[in-house]
Amino acid sequence: MIKRIYCLLFLFLVQISLAQGSGDTNISMYGNVAPHLDRKENHFSVATYFRVDSGKNDVFSIAPYICLSTDVNEQLDFQLWLTSKYASGDLVDGFSIGDVSFIGTYHFTNSFLKDEKDQTIDFGLISSISGGKGLKKDFNNSYATYPMEYQSTLGTIDLFLGYTFKNRKINFSLGYQQPLTSKNQNNFYPRYFELGDFNTNYPPSNEMKRSGNIYSRVGYNVLKESNLIFNVGATTFYKFKNDQFYDANTYPYGYELGYNEVNDTKGLALNGVLQFNYRFSKNAEVSIYAGVPLIERTEYIDGLSRSFFVTPGFLWNF
């Protein structure tokens, strides 16, 4: 069994060196979507996570999260998430607050803690605090925001709804995420940062619009004990339409007046993921969630391109 785990870890590290792309908006961690150790009834917990990743244009980031989790009754759980991000790249180093998210999970039965089989509906509202303009500089008596790979949030209010099935061996989640606000407040153009009128590495993202997407997470428990989980699997994110940015066409830079589509920003992103959770005392638990892209979209302006991510976490049950 230990040899199998080492082999999986080796293959995972090889993928880190080869792959690019992601598409995850953190939804694979929310509610019952992520594998987790069995909880006690009437629980209340506080968790902290620190996602480390490398994104588009080699932007390195550390993203701290806080999650409060509790149950209302035997079948209804709630989580409150607060996210943030420190980004470092060629253009700027800086920290900004991201989203506040209210997540609910409804269990079909109240016996899931006993029979190790669980079906749930996950739902939630993800609300941006900084609007996609958390990192910005003074520019022409106003401001210019840095590209989305530097921002801590997509900048919109999103609704998601999904279904999850779990038993002792597998987990499967499928759902849909839809932006409720039509655009964010990012105003990035490459010319604001002396990157030229056109720059293939830094396409514009001014007042970015994005479509809804389908998400899924599938996993297999290589190990599952009362205090230990080692899970390997995959996440997918399929975006229906290309992202768009708005251009006022005040300069002849070749864009059309109004919204312009950015080609090849729609489609499938597929990631290989693993998760390790270990409860080392009655109240304390540590975890690692990590992933590498296997299939990528050709272009990203939403900041969700990552060559890898690793997310250690610590949870305390009260």
Helices and strands as residue ranges (DSSP letters): H 2-18, G 27-29, E 44-55, G 56-58, E 60-73, E 76-88, E 93-107, H 112-115, E 118-128, E 136-139, E 142-145, G 148-150, E 157-166, E 170-179, G 190-193, E 213-225, E 228-239, E 244-247, E 258-261, E 267-279, E 284-295, E 306-317
